[in-house]
Amino acid sequence: MACLGCRALCVGTSLTTHGQTVTIHGMDTPFLELRELAKSYGKRQAVRGLSTFVTRGEIVGLLGPNGAGKSTTITMLAGLTKPSSGDILWEGKSIFSHMRQWRKNIGIVLEDLSLFEYLGVREHLTLVGRISGLSPAETERRAEDLMSFFQLVDASETIAAEASHGTRKKLAFALSLIHSPDIILLDEALNGIDAVAARDAKDLLRRLSQRGVTIILSSHVLDAIEPLIDRCLIIEKGLIVRDESMRRIKDSGRSLEEAYVETIRSAGPPIAEMKWLL
């Protein structure tokens, strides 16, 4: 596995994954570690032994083709499904043994959004803020700020069932932030929202990263996330096939898309030439 190029100085700490020793920069215990993580649904193996780590404040792009295991990995990280084997360690502790504490510290946007169809935008924010332990006054303040930031003020009383897809996406994004999480998990969260909101969201994620918030996001829109992420983690058929810093990719003279296509093509069978069509 490639050196991940994080910003701290290397102190020689190491982690063994798949028989390989990985140098961990500037820390004794990884902030977040996936250890031989696997998930099966009957005979189908969605994830087949993922091992990697994420540093505090890092933005990691979880990439791969349809069906590669990205969403399954995100739902395991969210604590919504347990792995068939392996573990997820948060500062050395299994999240599955500390689930209440873990869930208080994460923000999640799932691909299916998981909204309450007959609650309005403001009602969603009020409910989640209060469940998260915020006072009524603080909940109201944060809800107003989030609705302003995500351009949701005009839709504040619109119920989710009647909202546009973009409005639903922005609401889900706002809900993931209202409790000031330390870790944010985004499954295709930047897709389907307008260009201005997407740009503002990416700027916000970068500022959160600089404050020490760790972000893991999946996306198929590579050019949209290339300026944002610190590292790409590419999975194919439930396995990690590339784990590399964006700095190293850029230093090699390649774009994220070029590195991604090269990786996926080399991991799979050759594609048909389609001579009958061309």
Beta strands, then each sheet from edge to edge (+ up, - down):
strand 1: 10-17
strand 2: 20-25
strand 3: 32-41
strand 4: 44-54
strand 5: 59-63
strand 6: 85-90
strand 7: 93-94
strand 8: 106-109
strand 9: 183-187
strand 10: 214-218
strand 11: 231-236
strand 12: 239-245
sheet 1: 1+ 2-
sheet 2: 4+ 3- 6+ 7-
sheet 3: 8+ 9+ 10+ 5+ 11+ 12-
end
